[in-house]
Amino acid sequence: MIEKMAEAVGVTPKAMVMGLIFFAVAFVILFIKLTLDEKKGVNSQEKADVRKLINNLVPNGSEYMAAYAHSTESFVGREVYHYYAIGFRPEETDHLWVIPIGVESGKIVYTQSMKASAENLAYVGGNAYRLELHFPGTKDKIILSVDESNTKSGKQCQVNIQQPEESKAFKTFAENFQGRVNKILGVDKKGRQLK
């Protein structure tokens, strides 16, 4: 069987066996790394830092659920990654707090917090898995995805944070937030005026 596979791809049987061994070892190493990163992320320093940011930068921050959110924008030849600490109350769907963050020398750094609501949004697009906050008079937007599992993988994800409860709660919150804010603004989830 190995000989037929090797012949089909145009290599020697020995090269085929070596290639299969290499891929098996690489898979095992990757699996072990991801498993360890997931375990580290359950009570990681990064998760505690996100919680601390919400507590310190959001009025009555301890009353909010804290979560790590991210997004990726693709441009010709490059991708830009954005990271956020967000605070939301599942029972209060009229606003959420967003704090842009980054990771420098292994520590989370941040900029100013912002309350997102009907007062400063043009509309809320996307869906429960990829919420888009659009602002009036600009094409700028903030895209928020809250994943259960976040493991370090270069620039794409620089933290180990496991947040299954937060992710589930955000998906429900996001749908209700989108509906409530857009209703107040009189628009649909594409920003078109309702008739």
Order of alpha helices (4+ residues) and beta strands (2+ residues): alpha-alpha-alpha-beta-beta-beta-beta-beta-beta-beta-beta-beta-beta-alpha
